[in-house]
């Protein structure tokens, strides 16, 4: 039993909005054991920033963890050389150069097609009609699974992230995750002969070319899908919503006082799409007045770190002029998100400028409220909007 201060949460309320509880923990119990999650959680930014790098203590290798059990042993759940070798094998497909030379044009083509098809309608749920298919079509290219429907890419990604955040043991959630991973395995099997005969820059192709074993390839493609769909999808819709609810900041971008990348970085800080990263305690350790025992489970709460009062003044406020250099929305240590370059390009270089340039008079549809949910993964559940079609 952890000797950290105990902090009780209402799970449903925490899913609806974790920030009030996280603020209380940062203030009164920055390292706290949450019985409902069965984990000791870190909530302050500087604690997470330093301790995430202590892979000898807080290990990503979690043999019994949900991600390993449900998705296979991917590089996110490995440390040291095992992690770095698989990360290096994937890097050619997601490097800044690959994004610039290969993916950016494809992102632009997908965005232009989807927005042009949508424009005459004059209204839509932008989450489902634009952010979802754009993120999924881009991810199909990056992973190499172009044989999938974008609807399946999104549904299977969601099923996996629901599965790996299923700390309450919901059997229906677990079953949907297993069905999703089976579908992805089938898609991989179909595409292996294609990319073997016609190599390209996709993750599947570069991992095969690097000689990775098939189990690692399957696990790492699933990893790319689990985070690579929801993060840009949620950042696109969330950033649009943030600007529509802060019109003065949208005007700053239009006037050249801020850039689209400022919008993206501030949104990712404000509502981190990936709000938590789990770790396994590898050895006895004491930190911050708390004793950690081997096999204890720890959550590093990125979503809390990015609102830490010690680093961000008025952190609950969205402000694209803010210095976001201390944000750890993409992680802080050796597991820094490999897809960060592609996500920034998709959202800041492509989606946001094209949405606001083409959908004139874009505004919220007041007939339906916007809903947000999640704590391990957090994002808009809908974004009803309207725009001028004249």
SEMI-268524 format. One line per 3 residues: number of its first residue (from 1); their letters; for each residue x, y, z negated of C-alpha. Coordinates in nm, 2 decimals. Each point is the difference from the previous one (the first is absolute). Layout:
% SEMI-268524
NUM = A = X:Y:Z; ...
***
This chain:
% SEMI-268524
1 = XXX = 0.00:0.00:0.00; 0.14:0.34:0.10; 0.09:0.23:-0.28
4 = XXX = -0.09:0.30:0.22; -0.29:0.21:-0.12; -0.32:-0.15:0.13
7 = XXX = -0.23:0.21:0.22; -0.35:-0.13:0.08; -0.16:0.08:0.34
10 = XXX = -0.34:-0.05:0.15; 0.10:-0.18:0.32; -0.29:0.13:0.21
13 = XXX = 0.06:0.36:-0.11; 0.38:-0.04:0.06; -0.07:-0.12:0.35
16 = XXX = -0.23:0.30:0.06; 0.26:0.25:-0.14; 0.31:-0.11:-0.18
19 = XXX = 0.15:0.35:-0.04; -0.16:0.10:-0.34; 0.12:-0.32:-0.16
22 = XXX = 0.34:0.03:0.15; 0.03:0.36:-0.12; -0.08:-0.12:-0.35
25 = XXX = 0.26:-0.27:0.01; 0.26:0.24:0.13; -0.07:0.23:-0.29
28 = XXX = -0.05:-0.25:-0.28; 0.14:-0.35:0.11; 0.21:0.04:0.31
31 = XXX = 0.09:-0.37:-0.01; -0.32:-0.18:-0.11; -0.14:-0.35:0.01
34 = XXX = -0.34:-0.02:0.17; -0.18:-0.32:-0.11; -0.25:0.02:0.28
37 = XXX = 0.29:-0.02:0.25; 0.22:-0.23:-0.20; 0.29:0.23:0.06
40 = XXX = 0.23:0.26:-0.15; -0.02:0.31:0.22; 0.24:0.28:0.05
43 = XXX = -0.17:0.34:0.07; 0.27:0.27:-0.01; 0.19:0.08:0.32
46 = XXX = 0.36:0.01:-0.14; -0.04:-0.33:-0.18; -0.12:-0.17:0.32
49 = XXX = 0.27:0.17:0.21; 0.28:-0.13:-0.22; -0.14:-0.34:-0.10
52 = XXX = -0.12:-0.11:0.34; 0.37:-0.01:0.10; 0.07:-0.24:-0.29
55 = XXX = -0.07:-0.32:0.21; 0.20:-0.20:-0.26; -0.28:0.08:-0.25
58 = XXX = -0.31:0.08:0.20; 0.02:-0.25:0.28; -0.21:-0.01:0.31
61 = XXX = 0.05:-0.37:0.02; -0.33:-0.13:-0.14; -0.05:-0.37:0.09
64 = XXX = -0.34:-0.01:-0.17; -0.11:0.35:0.12; -0.31:0.05:0.20
67 = XXX = 0.19:0.12:0.31; 0.22:-0.31:0.01; -0.29:-0.24:-0.06
70 = XXX = -0.23:0.16:0.25; 0.23:0.13:0.27; 0.32:-0.19:-0.02
73 = XXX = 0.35:0.11:-0.13; 0.07:0.32:0.19; 0.28:0.25:-0.04
76 = XXX = -0.20:0.22:-0.24; 0.02:-0.28:-0.25; 0.37:-0.06:0.03
79 = XXX = 0.30:0.19:-0.15; 0.36:0.06:0.09; 0.15:-0.17:0.31
82 = XXX = -0.31:-0.21:0.06; -0.21:0.32:0.03; 0.26:0.20:0.20
85 = XXX = 0.06:-0.27:0.26; -0.37:-0.02:0.09; -0.03:0.38:-0.01
88 = XXX = 0.29:0.03:0.23; -0.15:-0.25:0.24; -0.33:0.20:0.01
91 = XXX = 0.17:0.35:0.02; 0.04:0.01:0.38; -0.38:0.00:0.04
94 = XXX = -0.07:0.28:-0.25; 0.31:0.21:0.01; -0.02:0.38:0.07
97 = XXX = 0.14:-0.08:0.35; -0.26:-0.26:0.07; -0.28:0.23:-0.11
100 = XXX = 0.14:0.28:0.22; 0.08:-0.20:0.31; -0.27:-0.27:-0.01
103 = XXX = -0.29:0.05:-0.23; -0.07:0.38:0.02; -0.12:-0.02:0.36
106 = XXX = -0.22:-0.30:-0.08; -0.14:0.18:-0.31; -0.09:0.30:0.21
109 = XXX = -0.17:-0.21:0.27; -0.21:-0.18:-0.26; -0.10:0.33:-0.17
112 = XXX = -0.09:0.17:0.32; -0.22:-0.28:0.12; -0.18:-0.05:-0.33
115 = XXX = -0.06:0.37:-0.05; -0.12:0.06:0.36; -0.24:-0.28:-0.03
118 = XXX = -0.13:0.14:-0.33; -0.01:0.37:0.09; -0.34:0.01:0.18
121 = XXX = -0.18:-0.15:-0.30; 0.02:0.31:-0.21; 0.00:-0.19:-0.33
124 = XXX = 0.14:-0.32:-0.15; 0.14:-0.17:-0.31; 0.36:0.09:0.08
127 = XXX = 0.14:-0.28:-0.22; -0.17:-0.27:0.21; -0.01:0.17:0.34
130 = XXX = 0.35:0.14:0.02; 0.24:-0.06:-0.29; -0.07:-0.37:-0.01
133 = XXX = 0.03:-0.09:0.37; 0.30:0.24:0.05; 0.20:-0.15:-0.28
136 = XXX = -0.10:-0.35:0.11; 0.09:0.05:0.36; 0.33:0.14:-0.09
139 = XXX = 0.07:-0.28:-0.24; -0.09:-0.26:0.27; 0.29:0.14:0.21
142 = XXX = 0.24:0.02:-0.29; -0.06:-0.35:-0.13; -0.02:-0.15:0.35
145 = XXX = -0.34:-0.15:-0.07; -0.17:0.17:0.30; -0.23:-0.30:0.04
148 = XXX = -0.20:0.11:-0.31; -0.31:0.23:0.00; 0.05:0.32:-0.19
151 = XXX = -0.30:-0.10:-0.21; 0.18:-0.31:-0.11; 0.32:0.18:-0.07
154 = XXX = -0.18:0.23:-0.24; -0.22:-0.27:-0.16; 0.29:-0.24:-0.05
157 = XXX = 0.22:0.28:-0.14; -0.27:0.10:-0.24; -0.06:-0.36:-0.11
160 = XXX = 0.37:-0.04:-0.08; 0.04:0.32:-0.20; -0.32:-0.09:-0.19
163 = XXX = 0.15:-0.34:-0.06; 0.33:0.12:-0.13; -0.17:0.25:-0.23
166 = XXX = -0.25:-0.26:-0.13; 0.13:0.00:-0.35; -0.34:-0.09:-0.14
169 = XXX = 0.00:-0.33:0.19; -0.31:0.05:0.22; -0.03:-0.33:0.20
172 = XXX = -0.19:0.16:0.30; 0.28:0.25:0.04; 0.25:-0.28:-0.01
175 = XXX = -0.19:-0.19:0.27; -0.02:0.30:0.23; 0.38:0.04:-0.03
178 = XXX = 0.06:-0.36:0.09; -0.22:0.03:0.31; 0.19:0.31:0.10
181 = XXX = 0.34:-0.16:-0.03; -0.12:-0.30:0.20; -0.12:0.24:0.28
184 = XXX = 0.33:0.18:0.00; 0.19:-0.33:0.02; -0.20:-0.10:0.30
187 = XXX = 0.07:0.33:0.17; 0.37:-0.04:-0.07; 0.00:-0.35:0.15
190 = XXX = -0.17:0.14:0.32; 0.25:0.28:0.04; 0.33:-0.18:-0.07
193 = XXX = 0.03:-0.14:0.35; -0.09:0.34:0.15; 0.26:0.20:-0.18
196 = XXX = 0.26:-0.28:0.03; -0.03:0.02:0.38; -0.04:0.38:0.01
199 = XXX = 0.19:0.15:-0.31; -0.10:0.35:-0.11; 0.04:0.23:-0.30
202 = XXX = -0.28:-0.15:-0.21; 0.06:-0.15:-0.34; -0.09:-0.35:0.11
205 = XXX = 0.25:0.02:0.29; 0.29:0.15:-0.19; -0.04:-0.25:-0.29
208 = XXX = 0.00:-0.29:0.25; 0.30:0.14:0.17; 0.18:0.03:-0.33
211 = XXX = -0.05:-0.37:-0.07; -0.22:0.04:-0.30; -0.17:-0.32:-0.11
214 = XXX = -0.37:-0.02:0.09; -0.13:0.02:-0.36; 0.19:0.33:-0.06
217 = XXX = -0.13:0.13:0.33; -0.36:-0.08:-0.08; 0.04:0.15:-0.35
220 = XXX = 0.16:0.32:0.12; -0.25:0.05:0.28; -0.28:-0.03:-0.26
223 = XXX = 0.19:0.25:-0.22; 0.01:0.25:0.29; -0.37:-0.05:0.06
226 = XXX = -0.10:0.03:-0.37; 0.16:0.34:-0.05; 0.04:0.11:0.36
229 = XXX = -0.38:0.03:0.07; -0.15:0.15:-0.32; 0.28:0.26:-0.07
232 = XXX = -0.02:0.19:0.33; -0.37:-0.06:0.03; -0.07:0.15:-0.34
235 = XXX = 0.26:0.28:0.05; -0.17:0.10:0.33; -0.35:0.02:-0.14
238 = XXX = 0.12:0.13:-0.34; 0.20:0.28:0.15; -0.28:0.11:0.22
241 = XXX = -0.24:0.00:-0.30; 0.26:0.19:-0.21; 0.03:0.27:0.27
244 = XXX = -0.38:0.03:0.05; -0.05:0.05:-0.37; 0.29:0.25:-0.02
247 = XXX = -0.06:0.21:0.31; 0.25:0.27:-0.10; 0.27:-0.26:0.03
250 = XXX = -0.12:-0.12:0.34; 0.03:0.37:0.10; 0.36:0.00:-0.13
253 = XXX = 0.09:-0.28:0.25; -0.18:0.18:0.28; 0.19:0.32:-0.07
256 = XXX = 0.33:-0.18:-0.01; 0.05:0.05:-0.38; 0.01:-0.37:-0.06
259 = XXX = 0.06:-0.31:0.21; -0.20:-0.32:0.05; 0.28:-0.20:-0.17
262 = XXX = -0.06:0.22:-0.31; -0.37:-0.11:0.01; 0.10:-0.36:0.02
265 = XXX = 0.26:0.01:-0.28; -0.23:0.19:-0.23; -0.29:-0.23:0.06
268 = XXX = 0.22:-0.31:-0.06; 0.11:0.16:-0.33; -0.35:0.11:-0.10
271 = XXX = -0.18:-0.33:0.07; 0.27:-0.26:0.06; -0.15:-0.26:0.23
274 = XXX = 0.22:-0.26:-0.17; -0.04:0.09:-0.36; 0.18:-0.29:-0.18
277 = XXX = 0.29:-0.24:0.04; 0.02:-0.31:-0.22; 0.32:-0.14:-0.16
280 = XXX = 0.10:-0.31:-0.20; 0.22:0.05:-0.30; 0.32:-0.21:0.07
283 = XXX = 0.17:0.04:-0.34; -0.04:0.14:-0.34; 0.00:0.38:0.01
286 = XXX = -0.09:0.30:-0.21; -0.09:0.33:0.14; -0.20:0.30:-0.12
289 = XXX = -0.07:-0.17:-0.33; -0.15:-0.31:0.16; 0.16:-0.35:-0.01
292 = XXX = -0.05:-0.20:0.32; 0.02:-0.38:0.01; 0.08:-0.22:0.29
295 = XXX = -0.30:-0.07:0.23; -0.20:0.30:-0.13; -0.18:0.18:0.28
298 = XXX = 0.06:0.37:0.06; -0.18:0.24:0.23; 0.18:0.31:0.13
301 = XXX = -0.29:0.25:0.06; 0.11:0.21:0.29; -0.34:0.18:0.00
304 = XXX = 0.06:0.11:-0.35; 0.37:0.10:0.05; -0.11:0.23:0.29
307 = XXX = -0.22:0.20:-0.24; 0.25:0.01:-0.29; -0.01:0.34:-0.17
310 = XXX = 0.37:-0.01:-0.06; 0.07:0.00:0.38; -0.31:0.16:0.16
313 = XXX = -0.17:0.31:-0.13; -0.38:-0.04:0.01; 0.05:-0.34:0.16
316 = XXX = -0.37:-0.07:0.04; -0.02:0.28:0.25; 0.05:-0.05:0.38
319 = XXX = 0.25:0.26:0.12; 0.19:-0.04:0.33; 0.25:0.27:-0.10
322 = XXX = 0.12:-0.22:-0.30; 0.35:-0.14:-0.02; -0.06:-0.37:0.04
325 = XXX = 0.36:-0.11:-0.02; -0.06:-0.19:-0.33; -0.30:-0.19:0.15
328 = XXX = 0.04:-0.37:-0.01; -0.30:-0.09:0.22; 0.22:-0.24:0.20
331 = XXX = 0.19:-0.14:-0.30; 0.33:0.11:-0.15; 0.24:-0.29:0.00
334 = XXX = 0.13:-0.27:0.24; -0.36:-0.09:0.10; -0.07:0.35:0.14
337 = XXX = -0.27:-0.06:0.27; 0.16:-0.12:0.32; -0.30:0.14:0.20
340 = XXX = 0.03:0.36:-0.13; 0.14:0.14:0.32; -0.27:-0.15:0.21
343 = XXX = -0.27:0.11:-0.24; 0.12:0.36:0.00; 0.01:0.01:0.38
346 = XXX = -0.35:-0.16:0.04; -0.16:0.24:-0.25; 0.20:0.33:0.02
349 = XXX = 0.13:0.00:0.35; -0.30:-0.16:0.18; -0.33:-0.04:-0.19
352 = XXX = -0.05:0.32:-0.19; 0.10:0.25:0.27; -0.21:-0.18:0.26
355 = XXX = -0.31:-0.03:-0.22; -0.01:0.37:-0.08; 0.09:0.10:0.35
358 = XXX = -0.27:-0.21:0.18; -0.28:-0.01:-0.25; -0.09:0.37:-0.02
361 = XXX = -0.18:0.13:-0.30; 0.07:-0.32:-0.19; -0.20:0.01:-0.33
364 = XXX = -0.13:-0.23:-0.27; -0.35:-0.14:0.06; -0.17:0.11:-0.32
367 = XXX = -0.28:-0.26:0.04; 0.23:-0.27:-0.14; 0.25:0.02:-0.29
370 = XXX = 0.36:-0.10:0.05; 0.10:-0.30:-0.21; 0.35:-0.09:-0.13
373 = XXX = 0.10:-0.32:-0.17; 0.29:-0.22:-0.12; 0.30:0.03:-0.23
376 = XXX = 0.26:-0.25:0.13; -0.10:0.11:0.35; -0.21:0.32:0.02
379 = XXX = -0.17:0.18:0.28; -0.32:0.14:0.15; -0.27:-0.25:0.06
382 = XXX = -0.18:0.22:0.24; 0.04:0.35:0.16; -0.33:0.12:0.16
385 = XXX = 0.08:0.30:0.23; -0.14:0.20:0.28; 0.16:0.23:0.27
388 = XXX = -0.10:0.22:0.29; -0.06:-0.17:0.34; -0.05:0.32:0.20
***
